[in-house]
Amino acid sequence: MFKVMIITPSGVLLDEDVFMCVLPGEEGALGVLENHIPMVVALKKGRLDLYKTSSEILRQFDIENGYAQINKESCFVYTESAESVA
């Protein structure tokens, strides 16, 4: 498990421990697990999926363009807006 934070101009929308997240990267979907190599990736408008287990989706968000800062223990998603998908 590792920490994912979704941060918008209005503040922190989510701060949660997850098994995996899948980001809508500019160059395609990017799956992030604990101990991922540190990197910064540009994000495009799309769906961000947070997984509780390898196959069970915990939450989903539609996000606008932004970027993600990834390191071994966490993934910080900076975006103009994010909306939880029911």
Sequence and secondary structure as in RCSB ss.txt:
>XXXX:A:sequence
MFKVMIITPSGVLLDEDVFMCVLPGEEGALGVLENHIPMVVALKKGRLDLYKTSSEILRQFDIENGYAQINKESC
FVYTESAESVA
>XXXX:A:secstr
 EEEEEEETTEEEEEEEESEEEEEETTEEEEEETT   EEEEE SEEEEEESSSS EEEEEEE SEEEEE SSEE
EEEES EEE  
